[in-house]
């Protein structure tokens, strides 16, 4: 998994690329630390370029949501497609995390 961060006035947008799996745990933890340091209350993970996510990746997204919530920030998952969208739907993540198309 790779990512790029863009800070806007009202939100921070993080574009995830590639595959999000157990092997990306340390990288996602570093990303969460970066997100916690931004001023924006809305933290958006743009998943449009994410090709694959496994169950460990879903768990890491939930960790990110919890970390953001602990500091009064809102985590939003945006633009999931293909396998990633199917996994988010099956896992019913929309009941826990805000998901935008």
Biopython code that builds the backbone (N, CA, C, O; Angstrom):
import numpy as np
from Bio.PDB.StructureBuilder import StructureBuilder

atoms = [
    (1, "UNK", "N", (0.834, -1.173, 0.000)),
    (1, "UNK", "CA", (0.000, 0.000, 0.000)),
    (1, "UNK", "C", (0.882, 1.240, 0.000)),
    (1, "UNK", "O", (1.879, 1.320, 0.718)),
    (2, "UNK", "N", (0.495, 2.187, -0.811)),
    (2, "UNK", "CA", (1.116, 3.506, -0.820)),
    (2, "UNK", "C", (0.023, 4.525, -0.548)),
    (2, "UNK", "O", (-1.164, 4.222, -0.666)),
    (3, "UNK", "N", (0.423, 5.722, -0.188)),
    (3, "UNK", "CA", (-0.579, 6.758, 0.045)),
    (3, "UNK", "C", (0.000, 8.141, -0.199)),
    (3, "UNK", "O", (1.212, 8.352, -0.156)),
    (4, "UNK", "N", (-0.901, 9.072, -0.456)),
    (4, "UNK", "CA", (-0.556, 10.481, -0.574)),
    (4, "UNK", "C", (-1.540, 11.273, 0.266)),
    (4, "UNK", "O", (-2.718, 10.922, 0.341)),
    (5, "UNK", "N", (-1.070, 12.334, 0.895)),
    (5, "UNK", "CA", (-1.920, 13.145, 1.776)),
    (5, "UNK", "C", (-2.064, 14.550, 1.198)),
    (5, "UNK", "O", (-1.088, 15.170, 0.777)),
    (6, "UNK", "N", (-3.300, 15.034, 1.189)),
    (6, "UNK", "CA", (-3.589, 16.398, 0.757)),
    (6, "UNK", "C", (-4.412, 17.073, 1.840)),
    (6, "UNK", "O", (-5.516, 16.635, 2.162)),
    (7, "UNK", "N", (-3.863, 18.146, 2.398)),
    (7, "UNK", "CA", (-4.592, 18.917, 3.414)),
    (7, "UNK", "C", (-5.396, 20.004, 2.731)),
    (7, "UNK", "O", (-4.861, 20.804, 1.963)),
    (8, "UNK", "N", (-6.687, 20.024, 3.021)),
    (8, "UNK", "CA", (-7.551, 21.088, 2.540)),
    (8, "UNK", "C", (-8.028, 21.857, 3.767)),
    (8, "UNK", "O", (-7.685, 21.505, 4.896)),
    (9, "UNK", "N", (-8.819, 22.907, 3.548)),
    (9, "UNK", "CA", (-9.277, 23.721, 4.678)),
    (9, "UNK", "C", (-10.063, 22.917, 5.705)),
    (9, "UNK", "O", (-9.780, 22.971, 6.902)),
    (10, "UNK", "N", (-11.043, 22.181, 5.228)),
    (10, "UNK", "CA", (-11.976, 21.503, 6.123)),
    (10, "UNK", "C", (-11.675, 20.019, 6.319)),
    (10, "UNK", "O", (-12.198, 19.399, 7.245)),
    (11, "UNK", "N", (-10.832, 19.441, 5.451)),
    (11, "UNK", "CA", (-10.587, 18.003, 5.562)),
    (11, "UNK", "C", (-9.190, 17.643, 5.068)),
    (11, "UNK", "O", (-8.575, 18.363, 4.282)),
    (12, "UNK", "N", (-8.721, 16.519, 5.550)),
    (12, "UNK", "CA", (-7.487, 15.929, 5.066)),
    (12, "UNK", "C", (-7.892, 14.723, 4.220)),
    (12, "UNK", "O", (-8.652, 13.868, 4.673)),
    (13, "UNK", "N", (-7.385, 14.660, 2.998)),
    (13, "UNK", "CA", (-7.708, 13.541, 2.112)),
    (13, "UNK", "C", (-6.452, 12.695, 1.928)),
    (13, "UNK", "O", (-5.404, 13.186, 1.509)),
    (14, "UNK", "N", (-6.588, 11.410, 2.253)),
    (14, "UNK", "CA", (-5.499, 10.456, 2.096)),
    (14, "UNK", "C", (-5.905, 9.493, 0.992)),
    (14, "UNK", "O", (-6.917, 8.801, 1.105)),
    (15, "UNK", "N", (-5.114, 9.448, -0.077)),
    (15, "UNK", "CA", (-5.403, 8.549, -1.193)),
    (15, "UNK", "C", (-4.583, 7.276, -1.031)),
    (15, "UNK", "O", (-3.357, 7.292, -1.140)),
    (16, "UNK", "N", (-5.282, 6.170, -0.769)),
    (16, "UNK", "CA", (-4.618, 4.876, -0.639)),
    (16, "UNK", "C", (-4.520, 4.225, -2.007)),
    (16, "UNK", "O", (-5.457, 4.292, -2.802)),
    (17, "UNK", "N", (-3.375, 3.589, -2.282)),
    (17, "UNK", "CA", (-3.161, 2.915, -3.559)),
    (17, "UNK", "C", (-2.621, 1.508, -3.334)),
    (17, "UNK", "O", (-1.854, 1.263, -2.403)),
    (18, "UNK", "N", (-3.034, 0.597, -4.197)),
    (18, "UNK", "CA", (-2.501, -0.761, -4.142)),
    (18, "UNK", "C", (-3.365, -1.703, -3.325)),
    (18, "UNK", "O", (-4.583, -1.763, -3.497)),
    (19, "UNK", "N", (-2.712, -2.443, -2.428)),
    (19, "UNK", "CA", (-3.376, -3.471, -1.631)),
    (19, "UNK", "C", (-3.188, -3.158, -0.152)),
    (19, "UNK", "O", (-2.094, -2.789, 0.276)),
    (20, "UNK", "N", (-4.258, -3.305, 0.629)),
    (20, "UNK", "CA", (-4.196, -3.096, 2.073)),
    (20, "UNK", "C", (-4.345, -4.455, 2.752)),
    (20, "UNK", "O", (-5.434, -5.028, 2.792)),
    (21, "UNK", "N", (-3.229, -4.960, 3.283)),
    (21, "UNK", "CA", (-3.213, -6.279, 3.904)),
    (21, "UNK", "C", (-2.467, -6.217, 5.241)),
    (21, "UNK", "O", (-1.979, -5.164, 5.651)),
    (22, "UNK", "N", (-2.394, -7.349, 5.894)),
    (22, "UNK", "CA", (-1.709, -7.452, 7.176)),
    (22, "UNK", "C", (-0.283, -6.886, 7.096)),
    (22, "UNK", "O", (0.207, -6.293, 8.057)),
    (23, "UNK", "N", (0.372, -7.072, 5.956)),
    (23, "UNK", "CA", (1.756, -6.609, 5.799)),
    (23, "UNK", "C", (1.888, -5.091, 5.884)),
    (23, "UNK", "O", (2.997, -4.583, 6.049)),
    (24, "UNK", "N", (0.783, -4.359, 5.777)),
    (24, "UNK", "CA", (0.809, -2.901, 5.786)),
    (24, "UNK", "C", (0.544, -2.311, 7.168)),
    (24, "UNK", "O", (0.358, -1.101, 7.299)),
    (25, "UNK", "N", (0.525, -3.147, 8.188)),
    (25, "UNK", "CA", (0.192, -2.697, 9.539)),
    (25, "UNK", "C", (1.057, -1.521, 9.987)),
    (25, "UNK", "O", (0.527, -0.501, 10.429)),
    (26, "UNK", "N", (2.379, -1.649, 9.880)),
    (26, "UNK", "CA", (3.281, -0.581, 10.338)),
    (26, "UNK", "C", (3.087, 0.686, 9.519)),
    (26, "UNK", "O", (3.112, 1.790, 10.063)),
    (27, "UNK", "N", (2.895, 0.534, 8.222)),
    (27, "UNK", "CA", (2.700, 1.697, 7.353)),
    (27, "UNK", "C", (1.401, 2.415, 7.687)),
    (27, "UNK", "O", (1.351, 3.645, 7.682)),
    (28, "UNK", "N", (0.350, 1.654, 7.978)),
    (28, "UNK", "CA", (-0.926, 2.284, 8.321)),
    (28, "UNK", "C", (-0.835, 2.968, 9.686)),
    (28, "UNK", "O", (-1.428, 4.029, 9.882)),
    (29, "UNK", "N", (-0.117, 2.390, 10.609)),
    (29, "UNK", "CA", (0.080, 3.036, 11.909)),
    (29, "UNK", "C", (0.778, 4.389, 11.735)),
    (29, "UNK", "O", (0.408, 5.371, 12.378)),
    (30, "UNK", "N", (1.786, 4.432, 10.865)),
    (30, "UNK", "CA", (2.485, 5.694, 10.595)),
    (30, "UNK", "C", (1.531, 6.698, 9.953)),
    (30, "UNK", "O", (1.569, 7.886, 10.274)),
    (31, "UNK", "N", (0.682, 6.228, 9.054)),
    (31, "UNK", "CA", (-0.304, 7.094, 8.414)),
    (31, "UNK", "C", (-1.274, 7.660, 9.450)),
    (31, "UNK", "O", (-1.599, 8.847, 9.416)),
    (32, "UNK", "N", (-1.729, 6.823, 10.358)),
    (32, "UNK", "CA", (-2.652, 7.283, 11.402)),
    (32, "UNK", "C", (-1.998, 8.383, 12.230)),
    (32, "UNK", "O", (-2.646, 9.374, 12.565)),
    (33, "UNK", "N", (-0.721, 8.215, 12.561)),
    (33, "UNK", "CA", (-0.012, 9.260, 13.322)),
    (33, "UNK", "C", (0.011, 10.576, 12.541)),
    (33, "UNK", "O", (-0.172, 11.647, 13.120)),
    (34, "UNK", "N", (0.236, 10.494, 11.224)),
    (34, "UNK", "CA", (0.225, 11.710, 10.393)),
    (34, "UNK", "C", (-1.162, 12.352, 10.394)),
    (34, "UNK", "O", (-1.286, 13.573, 10.494)),
    (35, "UNK", "N", (-2.202, 11.525, 10.284)),
    (35, "UNK", "CA", (-3.566, 12.041, 10.255)),
    (35, "UNK", "C", (-3.926, 12.718, 11.579)),
    (35, "UNK", "O", (-4.633, 13.726, 11.589)),
    (36, "UNK", "N", (-3.451, 12.175, 12.674)),
    (36, "UNK", "CA", (-3.744, 12.744, 13.983)),
    (36, "UNK", "C", (-3.113, 14.124, 14.153)),
    (36, "UNK", "O", (-3.595, 14.931, 14.948)),
    (37, "UNK", "N", (-2.050, 14.396, 13.419)),
    (37, "UNK", "CA", (-1.349, 15.672, 13.552)),
    (37, "UNK", "C", (-1.959, 16.785, 12.712)),
    (37, "UNK", "O", (-1.613, 17.951, 12.899)),
    (38, "UNK", "N", (-2.855, 16.453, 11.795)),
    (38, "UNK", "CA", (-3.467, 17.499, 10.975)),
    (38, "UNK", "C", (-4.549, 18.217, 11.777)),
    (38, "UNK", "O", (-5.072, 17.680, 12.754)),
    (39, "UNK", "N", (-4.875, 19.429, 11.357)),
    (39, "UNK", "CA", (-5.876, 20.235, 12.058)),
    (39, "UNK", "C", (-7.309, 19.883, 11.667)),
    (39, "UNK", "O", (-8.236, 20.104, 12.447)),
    (40, "UNK", "N", (-7.496, 19.339, 10.470)),
    (40, "UNK", "CA", (-8.845, 19.080, 9.959)),
    (40, "UNK", "C", (-9.582, 18.055, 10.816)),
    (40, "UNK", "O", (-9.006, 17.057, 11.250)),
    (41, "UNK", "N", (-10.862, 18.319, 11.049)),
    (41, "UNK", "CA", (-11.705, 17.391, 11.814)),
    (41, "UNK", "C", (-12.168, 16.218, 10.953)),
    (41, "UNK", "O", (-12.416, 15.125, 11.463)),
    (42, "UNK", "N", (-12.285, 16.455, 9.628)),
    (42, "UNK", "CA", (-12.697, 15.394, 8.706)),
    (42, "UNK", "C", (-11.452, 14.750, 8.101)),
    (42, "UNK", "O", (-10.656, 15.410, 7.434)),
    (43, "UNK", "N", (-11.301, 13.465, 8.344)),
    (43, "UNK", "CA", (-10.185, 12.696, 7.806)),
    (43, "UNK", "C", (-10.755, 11.705, 6.783)),
    (43, "UNK", "O", (-11.462, 10.764, 7.146)),
    (44, "UNK", "N", (-10.444, 11.926, 5.517)),
    (44, "UNK", "CA", (-11.029, 11.131, 4.440)),
    (44, "UNK", "C", (-9.992, 10.163, 3.891)),
    (44, "UNK", "O", (-8.894, 10.566, 3.508)),
    (45, "UNK", "N", (-10.348, 8.884, 3.856)),
    (45, "UNK", "CA", (-9.524, 7.895, 3.167)),
    (45, "UNK", "C", (-10.162, 7.661, 1.802)),
    (45, "UNK", "O", (-11.230, 7.056, 1.705)),
    (46, "UNK", "N", (-9.508, 8.141, 0.753)),
    (46, "UNK", "CA", (-9.975, 7.947, -0.618)),
    (46, "UNK", "C", (-9.496, 6.569, -1.064)),
    (46, "UNK", "O", (-8.296, 6.329, -1.204)),
    (47, "UNK", "N", (-10.445, 5.674, -1.283)),
    (47, "UNK", "CA", (-10.121, 4.284, -1.611)),
    (47, "UNK", "C", (-10.225, 3.996, -3.104)),
    (47, "UNK", "O", (-10.149, 2.836, -3.507)),
    (48, "UNK", "N", (-10.396, 5.022, -3.932)),
    (48, "UNK", "CA", (-10.636, 4.811, -5.361)),
    (48, "UNK", "C", (-9.494, 4.073, -6.064)),
    (48, "UNK", "O", (-9.735, 3.380, -7.052)),
    (49, "UNK", "N", (-8.264, 4.205, -5.579)),
    (49, "UNK", "CA", (-7.129, 3.521, -6.199)),
    (49, "UNK", "C", (-6.679, 2.301, -5.393)),
    (49, "UNK", "O", (-5.643, 1.705, -5.689)),
    (50, "UNK", "N", (-7.452, 1.936, -4.382)),
    (50, "UNK", "CA", (-7.143, 0.730, -3.601)),
    (50, "UNK", "C", (-7.725, -0.462, -4.345)),
    (50, "UNK", "O", (-8.925, -0.502, -4.614)),
    (51, "UNK", "N", (-6.893, -1.419, -4.675)),
    (51, "UNK", "CA", (-7.312, -2.562, -5.498)),
    (51, "UNK", "C", (-7.819, -3.734, -4.680)),
    (51, "UNK", "O", (-8.641, -4.516, -5.157)),
    (52, "UNK", "N", (-7.331, -3.863, -3.440)),
    (52, "UNK", "CA", (-7.633, -5.057, -2.650)),
    (52, "UNK", "C", (-7.534, -4.728, -1.171)),
    (52, "UNK", "O", (-6.662, -3.967, -0.752)),
    (53, "UNK", "N", (-8.430, -5.305, -0.385)),
    (53, "UNK", "CA", (-8.338, -5.216, 1.074)),
    (53, "UNK", "C", (-8.716, -6.579, 1.639)),
    (53, "UNK", "O", (-9.664, -7.207, 1.170)),
    (54, "UNK", "N", (-7.975, -7.037, 2.647)),
    (54, "UNK", "CA", (-8.322, -8.300, 3.295)),
    (54, "UNK", "C", (-8.890, -8.010, 4.688)),
    (54, "UNK", "O", (-9.067, -6.850, 5.061)),
    (55, "UNK", "N", (-9.170, -9.054, 5.441)),
    (55, "UNK", "CA", (-9.795, -8.864, 6.753)),
    (55, "UNK", "C", (-8.884, -8.080, 7.700)),
    (55, "UNK", "O", (-9.370, -7.298, 8.518)),
    (56, "UNK", "N", (-7.588, -8.279, 7.598)),
    (56, "UNK", "CA", (-6.664, -7.507, 8.433)),
    (56, "UNK", "C", (-6.718, -6.031, 8.052)),
    (56, "UNK", "O", (-6.635, -5.160, 8.919)),
    (57, "UNK", "N", (-6.856, -5.752, 6.768)),
    (57, "UNK", "CA", (-6.994, -4.368, 6.305)),
    (57, "UNK", "C", (-8.247, -3.717, 6.855)),
    (57, "UNK", "O", (-8.230, -2.549, 7.243)),
    (58, "UNK", "N", (-9.339, -4.477, 6.889)),
    (58, "UNK", "CA", (-10.583, -3.971, 7.472)),
    (58, "UNK", "C", (-10.363, -3.647, 8.950)),
    (58, "UNK", "O", (-10.809, -2.612, 9.444)),
    (59, "UNK", "N", (-9.677, -4.538, 9.637)),
    (59, "UNK", "CA", (-9.364, -4.297, 11.053)),
    (59, "UNK", "C", (-8.552, -3.033, 11.242)),
    (59, "UNK", "O", (-8.770, -2.293, 12.200)),
    (60, "UNK", "N", (-7.615, -2.776, 10.338)),
    (60, "UNK", "CA", (-6.796, -1.570, 10.434)),
    (60, "UNK", "C", (-7.627, -0.311, 10.173)),
    (60, "UNK", "O", (-7.384, 0.730, 10.783)),
    (61, "UNK", "N", (-8.604, -0.403, 9.269)),
    (61, "UNK", "CA", (-9.499, 0.732, 9.041)),
    (61, "UNK", "C", (-10.310, 1.031, 10.300)),
    (61, "UNK", "O", (-10.571, 2.191, 10.618)),
    (62, "UNK", "N", (-10.701, -0.017, 11.008)),
    (62, "UNK", "CA", (-11.442, 0.178, 12.261)),
    (62, "UNK", "C", (-10.553, 0.798, 13.344)),
    (62, "UNK", "O", (-11.016, 1.609, 14.145)),
    (63, "UNK", "N", (-9.286, 0.414, 13.362)),
    (63, "UNK", "CA", (-8.336, 1.029, 14.296)),
    (63, "UNK", "C", (-8.201, 2.512, 13.974)),
    (63, "UNK", "O", (-8.185, 3.349, 14.877)),
    (64, "UNK", "N", (-8.104, 2.838, 12.682)),
    (64, "UNK", "CA", (-7.995, 4.241, 12.270)),
    (64, "UNK", "C", (-9.224, 5.019, 12.721)),
    (64, "UNK", "O", (-9.106, 6.143, 13.209)),
    (65, "UNK", "N", (-10.407, 4.425, 12.558)),
    (65, "UNK", "CA", (-11.642, 5.090, 12.989)),
    (65, "UNK", "C", (-11.621, 5.352, 14.485)),
    (65, "UNK", "O", (-11.984, 6.440, 14.932)),
    (66, "UNK", "N", (-11.204, 4.373, 15.248)),
    (66, "UNK", "CA", (-11.158, 4.530, 16.706)),
    (66, "UNK", "C", (-10.159, 5.608, 17.122)),
    (66, "UNK", "O", (-10.445, 6.424, 17.998)),
    (67, "UNK", "N", (-8.987, 5.604, 16.488)),
    (67, "UNK", "CA", (-7.967, 6.612, 16.811)),
    (67, "UNK", "C", (-8.470, 8.019, 16.501)),
    (67, "UNK", "O", (-8.241, 8.947, 17.277)),
    (68, "UNK", "N", (-9.156, 8.179, 15.371)),
    (68, "UNK", "CA", (-9.703, 9.493, 15.008)),
    (68, "UNK", "C", (-10.791, 9.911, 15.999)),
    (68, "UNK", "O", (-10.847, 11.063, 16.428)),
    (69, "UNK", "N", (-11.639, 8.972, 16.347)),
    (69, "UNK", "CA", (-12.728, 9.246, 17.278)),
    (69, "UNK", "C", (-12.198, 9.687, 18.643)),
    (69, "UNK", "O", (-12.790, 10.544, 19.299)),
    (70, "UNK", "N", (-11.089, 9.100, 19.059)),
    (70, "UNK", "CA", (-10.493, 9.438, 20.357)),
    (70, "UNK", "C", (-10.059, 10.894, 20.449)),
    (70, "UNK", "O", (-9.950, 11.441, 21.547)),
    (71, "UNK", "N", (-9.809, 11.529, 19.299)),
    (71, "UNK", "CA", (-9.389, 12.938, 19.300)),
    (71, "UNK", "C", (-10.434, 13.823, 18.615)),
    (71, "UNK", "O", (-10.121, 14.909, 18.126)),
    (72, "UNK", "N", (-11.680, 13.338, 18.590)),
    (72, "UNK", "CA", (-12.810, 14.112, 18.066)),
    (72, "UNK", "C", (-12.673, 14.450, 16.581)),
    (72, "UNK", "O", (-13.014, 15.550, 16.145)),
    (73, "UNK", "N", (-12.163, 13.477, 15.812)),
    (73, "UNK", "CA", (-12.095, 13.619, 14.359)),
    (73, "UNK", "C", (-13.012, 12.578, 13.742)),
    (73, "UNK", "O", (-13.264, 11.527, 14.331)),
    (74, "UNK", "N", (-13.506, 12.879, 12.553)),
    (74, "UNK", "CA", (-14.407, 11.969, 11.849)),
    (74, "UNK", "C", (-13.650, 11.296, 10.719)),
    (74, "UNK", "O", (-13.068, 11.975, 9.874)),
    (75, "UNK", "N", (-13.650, 9.959, 10.692)),
    (75, "UNK", "CA", (-13.044, 9.206, 9.598)),
    (75, "UNK", "C", (-14.121, 8.887, 8.576)),
    (75, "UNK", "O", (-15.199, 8.401, 8.918)),
    (76, "UNK", "N", (-13.813, 9.167, 7.316)),
    (76, "UNK", "CA", (-14.735, 8.892, 6.217)),
    (76, "UNK", "C", (-14.006, 8.049, 5.181)),
    (76, "UNK", "O", (-12.882, 8.363, 4.789)),
    (77, "UNK", "N", (-14.654, 6.976, 4.742)),
    (77, "UNK", "CA", (-14.128, 6.165, 3.645)),
    (77, "UNK", "C", (-14.837, 6.623, 2.382)),
    (77, "UNK", "O", (-16.065, 6.713, 2.357)),
    (78, "UNK", "N", (-14.077, 6.914, 1.333)),
    (78, "UNK", "CA", (-14.669, 7.485, 0.125)),
    (78, "UNK", "C", (-14.242, 6.717, -1.126)),
    (78, "UNK", "O", (-13.092, 6.300, -1.259)),
    (79, "UNK", "N", (-15.203, 6.540, -2.040)),
    (79, "UNK", "CA", (-14.964, 6.089, -3.409)),
    (79, "UNK", "C", (-14.409, 4.672, -3.531)),
    (79, "UNK", "O", (-13.598, 4.397, -4.415)),
    (80, "UNK", "N", (-14.837, 3.785, -2.658)),
    (80, "UNK", "CA", (-14.415, 2.385, -2.795)),
    (80, "UNK", "C", (-15.041, 1.790, -4.052)),
    (80, "UNK", "O", (-16.167, 2.132, -4.413)),
    (81, "UNK", "N", (-14.310, 0.903, -4.712)),
    (81, "UNK", "CA", (-14.812, 0.265, -5.930)),
    (81, "UNK", "C", (-14.371, -1.200, -5.961)),
    (81, "UNK", "O", (-13.462, -1.602, -5.234)),
    (82, "UNK", "N", (-15.021, -1.982, -6.807)),
    (82, "UNK", "CA", (-14.611, -3.366, -7.035)),
    (82, "UNK", "C", (-14.597, -4.213, -5.780)),
    (82, "UNK", "O", (-15.533, -4.182, -4.981)),
    (83, "UNK", "N", (-13.519, -4.975, -5.615)),
    (83, "UNK", "CA", (-13.378, -5.907, -4.498)),
    (83, "UNK", "C", (-13.437, -5.165, -3.171)),
    (83, "UNK", "O", (-14.020, -5.665, -2.209)),
    (84, "UNK", "N", (-12.846, -3.987, -3.109)),
    (84, "UNK", "CA", (-12.828, -3.221, -1.859)),
    (84, "UNK", "C", (-14.252, -2.852, -1.448)),
    (84, "UNK", "O", (-14.616, -2.990, -0.280)),
    (85, "UNK", "N", (-15.050, -2.389, -2.390)),
    (85, "UNK", "CA", (-16.439, -2.026, -2.092)),
    (85, "UNK", "C", (-17.235, -3.250, -1.643)),
    (85, "UNK", "O", (-18.038, -3.168, -0.714)),
    (86, "UNK", "N", (-17.008, -4.384, -2.307)),
    (86, "UNK", "CA", (-17.715, -5.622, -1.922)),
    (86, "UNK", "C", (-17.369, -6.031, -0.492)),
    (86, "UNK", "O", (-18.251, -6.402, 0.282)),
    (87, "UNK", "N", (-16.086, -5.963, -0.145)),
    (87, "UNK", "CA", (-15.657, -6.355, 1.203)),
    (87, "UNK", "C", (-16.244, -5.404, 2.249)),
    (87, "UNK", "O", (-16.701, -5.848, 3.303)),
    (88, "UNK", "N", (-16.233, -4.108, 1.964)),
    (88, "UNK", "CA", (-16.813, -3.145, 2.912)),
    (88, "UNK", "C", (-18.299, -3.413, 3.106)),
    (88, "UNK", "O", (-18.818, -3.300, 4.217)),
    (89, "UNK", "N", (-18.982, -3.771, 2.019)),
    (89, "UNK", "CA", (-20.417, -4.060, 2.087)),
    (89, "UNK", "C", (-20.684, -5.326, 2.889)),
    (89, "UNK", "O", (-21.552, -5.338, 3.763)),
    (90, "UNK", "N", (-19.946, -6.389, 2.597)),
    (90, "UNK", "CA", (-20.133, -7.663, 3.303)),
    (90, "UNK", "C", (-19.828, -7.497, 4.793)),
    (90, "UNK", "O", (-20.515, -8.064, 5.643)),
    (91, "UNK", "N", (-18.789, -6.715, 5.101)),
    (91, "UNK", "CA", (-18.408, -6.486, 6.501)),
    (91, "UNK", "C", (-19.352, -5.501, 7.198)),
    (91, "UNK", "O", (-19.243, -5.289, 8.405)),
    (92, "UNK", "N", (-20.273, -4.902, 6.447)),
    (92, "UNK", "CA", (-21.226, -3.917, 6.961)),
    (92, "UNK", "C", (-20.513, -2.786, 7.697)),
    (92, "UNK", "O", (-20.953, -2.333, 8.754)),
    (93, "UNK", "N", (-19.408, -2.345, 7.116)),
    (93, "UNK", "CA", (-18.629, -1.286, 7.732)),
    (93, "UNK", "C", (-19.392, 0.027, 7.807)),
    (93, "UNK", "O", (-19.079, 0.879, 8.639)),
    (94, "UNK", "N", (-20.394, 0.201, 6.945)),
    (94, "UNK", "CA", (-21.181, 1.433, 6.954)),
    (94, "UNK", "C", (-21.929, 1.634, 8.269)),
    (94, "UNK", "O", (-22.394, 2.739, 8.550)),
    (95, "UNK", "N", (-22.052, 0.584, 9.077)),
    (95, "UNK", "CA", (-22.697, 0.718, 10.386)),
    (95, "UNK", "C", (-21.763, 1.314, 11.424)),
    (95, "UNK", "O", (-22.196, 1.742, 12.494)),
    (96, "UNK", "N", (-20.459, 1.339, 11.094)),
    (96, "UNK", "CA", (-19.447, 1.786, 12.047)),
    (96, "UNK", "C", (-18.693, 3.022, 11.560)),
    (96, "UNK", "O", (-18.325, 3.893, 12.348)),
    (97, "UNK", "N", (-18.471, 3.081, 10.251)),
    (97, "UNK", "CA", (-17.655, 4.136, 9.654)),
    (97, "UNK", "C", (-18.496, 4.836, 8.568)),
    (97, "UNK", "O", (-19.247, 4.185, 7.842)),
    (98, "UNK", "N", (-18.358, 6.149, 8.471)),
    (98, "UNK", "CA", (-19.053, 6.883, 7.397)),
    (98, "UNK", "C", (-18.426, 6.510, 6.056)),
    (98, "UNK", "O", (-17.207, 6.554, 5.891)),
    (99, "UNK", "N", (-19.293, 6.137, 5.092)),
    (99, "UNK", "CA", (-18.828, 5.761, 3.753)),
    (99, "UNK", "C", (-19.526, 6.655, 2.741)),
    (99, "UNK", "O", (-20.749, 6.792, 2.746)),
    (100, "UNK", "N", (-18.719, 7.263, 1.870)),
    (100, "UNK", "CA", (-19.237, 8.105, 0.787)),
    (100, "UNK", "C", (-18.873, 7.476, -0.555)),
    (100, "UNK", "O", (-17.831, 6.835, -0.695)),
    (101, "UNK", "N", (-19.752, 7.673, -1.540)),
    (101, "UNK", "CA", (-19.441, 7.179, -2.895)),
    (101, "UNK", "C", (-18.494, 8.101, -3.616)),
    (101, "UNK", "O", (-18.128, 7.839, -4.762)),
]
sb = StructureBuilder()
sb.init_structure("model")
sb.init_model(0)
sb.init_chain("A")
sb.init_seg("    ")
for serial, (resi, resn, name, xyz) in enumerate(atoms, 1):
    if name == "N":
        sb.init_residue(resn, " ", resi, " ")
    sb.init_atom(name, np.array(xyz, "f"), 0.0, 1.0, " ", f" {name:<3s}", serial, name[0])
structure = sb.get_structure()
